[in-house]
Amino acid sequence: MLLDFIQMRAGRARRSVWGGVLGGCLLLSSLPAAASDWFADDFETGTLVVEDSPAGRWDDAVPFSPNTLASGTAGAHRGRYGFTVVDRDSVSGSQASINVVRASLTSEFHMRSWLRMRAVGTTGNVVLMQGLPMLVELRLVLLPGLRWELAARSGSGRTYVSLHGSDVAADRWYLVEFGIRGLGTTSGEARLWVDGIEQGTALSGQDFRGAANMVEQVMVGEPWSDTGTFTGSFDFDDVRVSAAPMASRLELQRPVAASGSSGCLAVEVSLRSSENGTLAPSPYDAEVALAVNGGAGDFHEDADCDSPVARVVLPKGGSERRVYFHPKDSGGTVTLTASHGDFLPASLSVDPANVLPGDGDEDGGGPWTCSSAPGAFGGLPLLLGAWLWRAHRRRAR
């Protein structure tokens, strides 16, 4: 994860050279591969379909009276607008949904959304998201209370297979994610996560061969009600579909062999996927809020802790950024937090008593490292050049 290409004596970095080098580290950490969304909608246009003004992102919106669907403030998890379906009809079949068609995903498929159930009258089995023609479905089922279910069809007979997750409560937002791998093979796999926690046992060894086992259309809302008994509302926000695992949570970490000066503590802010915890690109410029709980201190953008910040931006396509924490006292544990409305928050506990100040040698700069990112190796000549220039000046004195 980290480029540990040079080790130096711990000490305070001179800004004329090492400030630029550390700035280069921050720049390199914001250059991972671009995000790979197949489709995304945060509903911030306040509209749904492409014919609306301003244009929405969905191809079609189909409510079956008396049910309704709309983009509005009531369904917002982040930002101004979200998507809401209201089911008033106690009959089985299609209720109300939006759909979009794109180029076929034939290898793997990943989908996520913030989702909330509210104003529940009666309960029943319903479909909330569908991937077609494969017919992979995120569902709510009565067992006997409402629980999450991920269902798919396997084998030549299109046999129904499913896994069940935790209970679903009304008036609570959940980040729900599911992924299908191995399309076109006999080693297919389906997995479900709720709030970053994997649900049930993965459906592995599935036969996902055949022309139907691809995804080219996505439906969101209430595409189908098995029992017809459910009445109430569903809210969706920040719906994303991708051919690769997507960012779902923030993480705070202490980088290996890296520190600032004058008691500053280096901290990595990153985006990770639920599937394997690896770095995942930001789908847009994400402004992450930084805070301190249970202690005193502040965040800074520079290793000398001279430039305080309350937020840091993970640029579109980026996944990691370094900041520095400066404790105001050395007593007790301090909890650092990072948050953003679209991702699960992160926290990190540190003991300021273990943060050692620099030794006052202005020729020192570390030990320090730069965060890894695709393309970061291209910046090594710049960093090494600055170090060699500095070393040459010392020898010439």
WOTA-V794331 format. One record per pair of residues at least 24 apart in sequence whose C-alpha atoms are under 10 Angstrom apart, sorted by the first residue. I is the first residue (numbers start at 1). J is the second residue. Records with the same first field share a line. If there is no record, write none. Layout:
I: J ; J
This chain:
1: 255 ; 256 ; 278 ; 279 ; 370 ; 371 ; 372 ; 373
2: 29 ; 255 ; 256 ; 257 ; 258 ; 368 ; 369 ; 370 ; 371 ; 372 ; 373
3: 256 ; 368 ; 369 ; 370 ; 371 ; 372 ; 373 ; 376 ; 377 ; 380
4: 256 ; 257 ; 258 ; 367 ; 368 ; 369 ; 370 ; 371 ; 372
5: 368 ; 369 ; 370 ; 380 ; 384
6: 366 ; 367 ; 368 ; 369 ; 384 ; 387
7: 257 ; 258 ; 364 ; 365 ; 366 ; 367 ; 368 ; 369
8: 363 ; 364 ; 365 ; 366 ; 367 ; 368
9: 358 ; 359 ; 361 ; 363 ; 364 ; 365 ; 366 ; 367 ; 368
10: 258 ; 259 ; 260 ; 261 ; 356 ; 357 ; 358 ; 359 ; 360 ; 361 ; 362 ; 363 ; 364 ; 365 ; 366 ; 367 ; 368
11: 259 ; 260 ; 261 ; 262 ; 263 ; 357 ; 358 ; 359 ; 360 ; 361 ; 362 ; 363 ; 364 ; 365 ; 366 ; 367
12: 260 ; 261 ; 262 ; 263 ; 303 ; 304 ; 357 ; 358 ; 359 ; 360 ; 361 ; 362 ; 363 ; 364 ; 365 ; 366
13: 260 ; 261 ; 262 ; 303 ; 304 ; 358 ; 360 ; 361 ; 362 ; 363 ; 364 ; 365 ; 366
14: 304 ; 361 ; 362 ; 363 ; 364 ; 365
15: 302 ; 303 ; 304 ; 362 ; 365
16: 390
17: 363 ; 365 ; 383 ; 386 ; 387 ; 389 ; 390
18: 303 ; 362 ; 363 ; 364 ; 365 ; 366 ; 383 ; 386 ; 387 ; 390
19: 302 ; 303 ; 304 ; 365
20: 302 ; 383 ; 386
21: 365 ; 370 ; 382 ; 383 ; 384 ; 385 ; 386 ; 387
22: 260 ; 301 ; 302 ; 303 ; 322 ; 365 ; 368 ; 369 ; 370 ; 383
23: 301 ; 302 ; 303 ; 322 ; 370
24: 370 ; 376 ; 379 ; 380 ; 382 ; 383
25: 321 ; 322 ; 368 ; 369 ; 370 ; 371 ; 372 ; 376 ; 379 ; 380 ; 383
26: 301 ; 302 ; 320 ; 321 ; 322 ; 323 ; 370 ; 371
27: 318 ; 320 ; 321 ; 322 ; 370 ; 371 ; 373 ; 376 ; 379
28: 318 ; 320 ; 321 ; 370 ; 371 ; 372 ; 373 ; 374 ; 375 ; 376 ; 377 ; 378 ; 379 ; 380
29: 268 ; 270 ; 314 ; 315 ; 318 ; 319 ; 320 ; 321 ; 322 ; 370 ; 371 ; 372 ; 373 ; 374 ; 375 ; 376
30: 270 ; 281 ; 282 ; 313 ; 314 ; 315 ; 316 ; 317 ; 318 ; 319 ; 320 ; 321 ; 322 ; 371 ; 372 ; 373 ; 374 ; 375 ; 376
31: 281 ; 314 ; 315 ; 316 ; 317 ; 318 ; 319 ; 320 ; 321 ; 372 ; 373 ; 374 ; 375 ; 376
32: 279 ; 280 ; 281 ; 282 ; 315 ; 316 ; 317 ; 318 ; 319 ; 320 ; 372 ; 373 ; 374 ; 375 ; 376
33: 280 ; 281 ; 282 ; 316 ; 317 ; 318 ; 319 ; 373 ; 374 ; 375
34: 280 ; 281 ; 282 ; 283 ; 284 ; 316 ; 317 ; 318 ; 319 ; 374
35: 242 ; 244 ; 246 ; 247 ; 280 ; 281 ; 282 ; 283 ; 284 ; 316 ; 317 ; 318 ; 319
36: 241 ; 242 ; 243 ; 244 ; 245 ; 246 ; 281 ; 282 ; 283 ; 317
37: 110 ; 111 ; 240 ; 241 ; 242 ; 243 ; 244 ; 245 ; 246 ; 283
38: 102 ; 103 ; 104 ; 105 ; 109 ; 110 ; 111 ; 216 ; 240 ; 241 ; 242 ; 243 ; 244
39: 100 ; 101 ; 102 ; 111 ; 218 ; 239 ; 240 ; 241 ; 242 ; 243
40: 111 ; 112 ; 113 ; 238 ; 239 ; 240 ; 241 ; 242 ; 283
41: 82 ; 83 ; 113 ; 237 ; 238 ; 239 ; 240 ; 241
42: 76 ; 77 ; 78 ; 79 ; 80 ; 81 ; 82 ; 83 ; 113 ; 236 ; 237 ; 238 ; 239 ; 240 ; 342
43: 71 ; 72 ; 73 ; 75 ; 76 ; 78 ; 79 ; 80 ; 81 ; 82 ; 83 ; 236 ; 237 ; 238 ; 239
44: 71 ; 72 ; 73 ; 76 ; 78 ; 79 ; 80 ; 81 ; 82 ; 83 ; 237 ; 238
45: 71 ; 72 ; 80 ; 81 ; 82
46: 70 ; 71 ; 72 ; 73 ; 80 ; 81 ; 82 ; 83
47: 71 ; 72 ; 81 ; 82 ; 83
48: 82 ; 83 ; 98 ; 99
49: 98 ; 99 ; 100
57: 98 ; 99 ; 100
58: 98 ; 99 ; 100 ; 101 ; 218 ; 219
59: 98 ; 99 ; 100 ; 101 ; 102
60: 97 ; 98 ; 99 ; 100 ; 101 ; 219
61: 96 ; 97 ; 98 ; 99 ; 100 ; 219 ; 220 ; 221
62: 94 ; 95 ; 96 ; 97 ; 98 ; 99 ; 221 ; 223
63: 87 ; 94 ; 95 ; 96 ; 97 ; 98 ; 221 ; 222 ; 223
64: 88 ; 89 ; 93 ; 94 ; 95 ; 96 ; 97
65: 89 ; 95 ; 96
66: 95 ; 96
67: 95 ; 96 ; 222 ; 231 ; 232 ; 233
68: 95 ; 96 ; 97 ; 233
69: 95 ; 96 ; 97 ; 98 ; 221 ; 222 ; 233 ; 234 ; 235
70: 97 ; 98 ; 235
71: 235 ; 236 ; 237
72: 235
74: 235
75: 115 ; 116 ; 233 ; 234 ; 235 ; 236 ; 237
76: 114 ; 115 ; 116 ; 235 ; 236 ; 237 ; 238
77: 114 ; 115 ; 116 ; 173 ; 174 ; 235 ; 236 ; 237 ; 238 ; 341 ; 342
78: 114 ; 237 ; 238 ; 340 ; 341 ; 342 ; 343
79: 237 ; 238 ; 341 ; 342
81: 236 ; 237 ; 238
82: 114 ; 115 ; 235 ; 236 ; 237 ; 238 ; 239
83: 115 ; 220 ; 221 ; 234 ; 235 ; 236 ; 237 ; 238 ; 239
84: 115 ; 116 ; 117 ; 221 ; 233 ; 234 ; 235 ; 236 ; 237
85: 117 ; 220 ; 221 ; 222 ; 232 ; 233 ; 234 ; 235 ; 236
86: 118 ; 119 ; 120 ; 221 ; 222 ; 231 ; 232 ; 233 ; 234 ; 235
87: 120 ; 121 ; 221 ; 222 ; 225 ; 228 ; 229 ; 230 ; 231 ; 232 ; 233 ; 234
88: 121 ; 228 ; 229 ; 230 ; 231 ; 232 ; 233
89: 225 ; 228 ; 229 ; 230 ; 231 ; 232
90: 122 ; 124 ; 225 ; 227 ; 228 ; 229 ; 230 ; 231
91: 225 ; 226 ; 227 ; 228 ; 229 ; 230 ; 231
92: 124 ; 125 ; 126 ; 224 ; 225 ; 226 ; 227 ; 228 ; 229 ; 230
93: 126 ; 222 ; 223 ; 224 ; 225 ; 226 ; 227 ; 228
94: 126 ; 127 ; 221 ; 222 ; 223 ; 224 ; 225 ; 226 ; 228
95: 126 ; 127 ; 221 ; 222 ; 223 ; 224 ; 225 ; 228
96: 128 ; 219 ; 220 ; 221 ; 222 ; 223 ; 224 ; 225
97: 128 ; 129 ; 218 ; 219 ; 220 ; 221 ; 222 ; 223 ; 224
98: 129 ; 218 ; 219 ; 220 ; 221 ; 222 ; 223
99: 129 ; 130 ; 131 ; 217 ; 218 ; 219 ; 220 ; 221 ; 223
100: 216 ; 217 ; 218 ; 219 ; 220
101: 132 ; 215 ; 216 ; 217 ; 218 ; 219
102: 215 ; 216 ; 217 ; 218
103: 215 ; 216 ; 217
104: 132 ; 133 ; 214 ; 215 ; 216 ; 217
105: 183 ; 213 ; 214 ; 215 ; 216 ; 217 ; 242 ; 243
106: 181 ; 182 ; 183 ; 184 ; 211 ; 212 ; 213 ; 214 ; 215 ; 216 ; 243
107: 180 ; 181 ; 182 ; 183 ; 184 ; 185 ; 188 ; 213 ; 214 ; 215 ; 243 ; 244
108: 179 ; 180 ; 181 ; 182 ; 183 ; 184 ; 188 ; 189 ; 190 ; 214 ; 215 ; 242 ; 243 ; 244 ; 245
109: 136 ; 178 ; 179 ; 180 ; 181 ; 182 ; 183 ; 190 ; 214 ; 215 ; 216 ; 241 ; 242 ; 243 ; 244 ; 245
110: 177 ; 178 ; 179 ; 180 ; 181 ; 190 ; 191 ; 192 ; 240 ; 241 ; 242 ; 243 ; 244 ; 245 ; 246
111: 138 ; 176 ; 177 ; 178 ; 179 ; 180 ; 192 ; 218 ; 239 ; 240 ; 241 ; 242 ; 243 ; 244 ; 245 ; 246
112: 175 ; 176 ; 177 ; 178 ; 179 ; 192 ; 193 ; 194 ; 237 ; 238 ; 239 ; 240 ; 241 ; 242 ; 245 ; 246 ; 247 ; 248
113: 174 ; 175 ; 176 ; 177 ; 178 ; 220 ; 235 ; 236 ; 237 ; 238 ; 239 ; 240 ; 241 ; 248 ; 342
114: 173 ; 174 ; 175 ; 176 ; 177 ; 194 ; 195 ; 235 ; 236 ; 237 ; 238 ; 239 ; 240 ; 341 ; 342 ; 343
115: 171 ; 172 ; 173 ; 174 ; 175 ; 176 ; 234 ; 235 ; 236 ; 237 ; 238 ; 239
116: 168 ; 169 ; 170 ; 171 ; 172 ; 173 ; 174 ; 175 ; 176 ; 233 ; 234 ; 235 ; 236 ; 237
117: 168 ; 169 ; 170 ; 171 ; 172 ; 173 ; 174 ; 232 ; 233 ; 234 ; 235 ; 236
118: 169 ; 170 ; 171 ; 172 ; 173 ; 231 ; 232 ; 233 ; 234 ; 235
119: 170 ; 171 ; 231 ; 232 ; 233 ; 234
120: 170 ; 171 ; 230 ; 231 ; 232 ; 233 ; 234
121: 229 ; 230 ; 231 ; 232 ; 233
122: 228 ; 229 ; 230 ; 231 ; 232
123: 227 ; 228 ; 229 ; 230 ; 231 ; 232
124: 225 ; 226 ; 227 ; 228 ; 229 ; 230 ; 231
125: 149 ; 224 ; 225 ; 226 ; 227 ; 228 ; 229 ; 230
126: 221 ; 222 ; 223 ; 224 ; 225 ; 226 ; 227 ; 228 ; 229 ; 230
127: 151 ; 219 ; 220 ; 221 ; 222 ; 223 ; 224 ; 225 ; 226
128: 219 ; 220 ; 221 ; 222 ; 223 ; 224 ; 225 ; 234 ; 236
129: 218 ; 219 ; 220 ; 221 ; 222 ; 223 ; 224
130: 215 ; 217 ; 218 ; 219 ; 220 ; 221 ; 222 ; 223 ; 224
131: 213 ; 214 ; 215 ; 216 ; 217 ; 218 ; 219 ; 220 ; 241
132: 212 ; 213 ; 214 ; 215 ; 216 ; 217 ; 218 ; 219
133: 211 ; 212 ; 213 ; 214 ; 215 ; 216 ; 217 ; 218
134: 158 ; 183 ; 208 ; 210 ; 211 ; 212 ; 213 ; 214 ; 215 ; 216 ; 217
135: 160 ; 212 ; 213 ; 214 ; 215 ; 217 ; 218
136: 160 ; 161 ; 162 ; 178 ; 179 ; 180 ; 190 ; 213 ; 214 ; 215 ; 218
137: 162 ; 178 ; 218 ; 219 ; 223
138: 162 ; 176 ; 177 ; 178 ; 192 ; 220
139: 164 ; 222 ; 224 ; 225
140: 164 ; 165 ; 167 ; 168 ; 225
141: 167 ; 168 ; 226 ; 227
142: 167
143: 167
145: 169
146: 170
148: 176 ; 192 ; 193 ; 194 ; 199 ; 200
149: 192 ; 199 ; 200
150: 177 ; 178 ; 179 ; 190 ; 191 ; 192 ; 193 ; 199 ; 200 ; 202 ; 203
151: 190 ; 191 ; 192 ; 203
152: 180 ; 189 ; 190 ; 203 ; 206 ; 208 ; 213
153: 206 ; 207 ; 208 ; 212 ; 213
154: 186 ; 188 ; 205 ; 206 ; 207 ; 208 ; 209 ; 210 ; 213
155: 186 ; 206 ; 207 ; 208 ; 209 ; 210 ; 213
156: 207 ; 208 ; 209 ; 210
158: 207 ; 208 ; 210 ; 212 ; 213
159: 207
161: 190 ; 203 ; 206
162: 190 ; 191 ; 200 ; 201 ; 202 ; 203
163: 190 ; 191 ; 192 ; 199 ; 200 ; 201 ; 202 ; 203
164: 192 ; 199 ; 200 ; 201 ; 202
165: 192 ; 193 ; 194 ; 197 ; 198 ; 199 ; 200 ; 201
166: 193 ; 194 ; 197 ; 198 ; 199 ; 200
170: 232 ; 233 ; 234
171: 233 ; 234 ; 235
173: 235 ; 236 ; 237
174: 236 ; 344
175: 236 ; 237 ; 238 ; 248 ; 249 ; 342 ; 343 ; 344
176: 239 ; 248
177: 239 ; 240 ; 241 ; 245 ; 246 ; 248 ; 274 ; 275
178: 241 ; 245 ; 274 ; 275
179: 241 ; 242 ; 243 ; 244 ; 245 ; 246 ; 275
180: 204 ; 208 ; 214 ; 215 ; 243 ; 244
181: 206 ; 208 ; 243 ; 244
182: 206 ; 207 ; 208 ; 209 ; 213
183: 207 ; 208 ; 209 ; 210 ; 211 ; 212 ; 213 ; 214 ; 215
184: 208 ; 209 ; 210 ; 211 ; 212 ; 213 ; 214
185: 209 ; 210 ; 213
191: 275
192: 274 ; 275
193: 274 ; 275
194: 274
195: 248 ; 249 ; 274 ; 343 ; 344
196: 248 ; 249 ; 273 ; 274 ; 275 ; 277 ; 343 ; 344
197: 274 ; 275
198: 274 ; 275
237: 342
238: 341 ; 342 ; 343
240: 283
244: 273 ; 280
245: 272 ; 273 ; 274 ; 275 ; 276 ; 277 ; 278 ; 279 ; 280 ; 281
246: 271 ; 272 ; 273 ; 274 ; 275 ; 278 ; 279 ; 280 ; 281 ; 282 ; 283
247: 271 ; 272 ; 273 ; 274 ; 275 ; 277 ; 278 ; 279 ; 280 ; 281 ; 282 ; 283 ; 319 ; 342 ; 343 ; 344
248: 272 ; 273 ; 274 ; 275 ; 277 ; 280 ; 281 ; 282 ; 342 ; 343 ; 344 ; 345
249: 273 ; 274 ; 277 ; 279 ; 280 ; 338 ; 339 ; 340 ; 342 ; 343 ; 344 ; 345 ; 346
250: 279 ; 280 ; 288 ; 319 ; 320 ; 337 ; 338 ; 339 ; 340 ; 342 ; 343 ; 344 ; 345 ; 346 ; 347
251: 277 ; 279 ; 320 ; 337 ; 338 ; 339 ; 344 ; 345 ; 346 ; 347 ; 348
252: 320 ; 321 ; 322 ; 336 ; 337 ; 338 ; 345 ; 346 ; 347 ; 348 ; 349
253: 322 ; 346 ; 347 ; 348 ; 349
254: 322 ; 348 ; 350
255: 322 ; 368 ; 369 ; 370 ; 371
256: 367 ; 368 ; 369 ; 371
257: 366 ; 367 ; 368 ; 369
258: 365 ; 366 ; 367 ; 368 ; 369 ; 370
259: 303 ; 304 ; 324 ; 325 ; 355 ; 356 ; 357 ; 358 ; 365 ; 366 ; 367 ; 368 ; 369
260: 302 ; 303 ; 304 ; 305 ; 323 ; 324 ; 325 ; 326 ; 355 ; 356 ; 357 ; 358 ; 365 ; 366 ; 367 ; 368
261: 302 ; 303 ; 304 ; 305 ; 324 ; 326 ; 355 ; 356 ; 357 ; 358 ; 359 ; 360 ; 362 ; 364 ; 365 ; 366
262: 303 ; 304 ; 305 ; 326 ; 355 ; 356 ; 357 ; 358 ; 359 ; 360
263: 303 ; 304 ; 305 ; 324 ; 325 ; 326 ; 327 ; 328 ; 352 ; 353 ; 354 ; 355 ; 356 ; 357 ; 358 ; 359
264: 298 ; 299 ; 300 ; 302 ; 303 ; 304 ; 305 ; 323 ; 324 ; 325 ; 326 ; 327 ; 352 ; 355 ; 356 ; 357 ; 358
265: 299 ; 300 ; 303 ; 304 ; 305 ; 323 ; 324 ; 325 ; 326 ; 327 ; 350 ; 352 ; 354 ; 355 ; 356 ; 357
266: 299 ; 300 ; 301 ; 302 ; 303 ; 322 ; 323 ; 324 ; 325 ; 326 ; 355 ; 368
267: 299 ; 321 ; 322 ; 323 ; 324 ; 325 ; 336 ; 348
268: 320 ; 321 ; 322 ; 323 ; 324 ; 371
269: 312 ; 313 ; 314 ; 319 ; 320 ; 321 ; 322 ; 323 ; 337 ; 338 ; 346
270: 314 ; 318 ; 319 ; 320 ; 321 ; 322 ; 338 ; 346
271: 314 ; 318 ; 319 ; 320 ; 321 ; 343 ; 344 ; 345 ; 346
272: 319 ; 320 ; 343 ; 344
274: 344
278: 319
279: 318 ; 319 ; 320 ; 373
280: 317 ; 318 ; 319 ; 320
281: 314 ; 315 ; 316 ; 317 ; 318 ; 319 ; 320
282: 313 ; 314 ; 315 ; 316 ; 317 ; 318 ; 319 ; 320
283: 314 ; 315 ; 316 ; 317 ; 318 ; 319
284: 313 ; 314 ; 315 ; 316 ; 317 ; 318
285: 313 ; 314 ; 315 ; 316 ; 317 ; 318
286: 311 ; 312 ; 313 ; 314 ; 315 ; 316 ; 318 ; 319 ; 340 ; 341 ; 342 ; 343
287: 311 ; 312 ; 313 ; 314 ; 315 ; 339 ; 340 ; 341
288: 312 ; 313 ; 314 ; 337 ; 338 ; 339 ; 340 ; 341 ; 343 ; 345
289: 313 ; 337 ; 338 ; 339 ; 340 ; 341 ; 345
290: 323 ; 336 ; 337 ; 338 ; 339 ; 340 ; 346 ; 347
291: 335 ; 336 ; 337 ; 338 ; 339 ; 347
292: 325 ; 327 ; 334 ; 335 ; 336 ; 337 ; 338 ; 347 ; 348 ; 349
293: 333 ; 334 ; 335 ; 336 ; 337 ; 347 ; 349
294: 332 ; 333 ; 334 ; 335 ; 336 ; 349
295: 327 ; 328 ; 329 ; 330 ; 331 ; 332 ; 333 ; 334 ; 335 ; 336 ; 350 ; 351 ; 352
296: 326 ; 327 ; 328 ; 329 ; 330 ; 331 ; 332 ; 333 ; 334 ; 335 ; 352
297: 325 ; 326 ; 327 ; 328 ; 329 ; 330 ; 334 ; 336 ; 352
298: 324 ; 325 ; 326 ; 327 ; 328 ; 336
299: 323 ; 324 ; 325 ; 326 ; 327 ; 336
300: 324 ; 325 ; 326
301: 325
303: 365 ; 366
304: 358
310: 338
311: 338 ; 339
312: 338
318: 373 ; 374
319: 372 ; 373
320: 371 ; 372 ; 373
321: 370 ; 371 ; 372
322: 370 ; 371
325: 352
326: 352 ; 355
327: 351 ; 352 ; 353 ; 355
328: 352
329: 353
330: 354 ; 355
363: 390 ; 391 ; 394
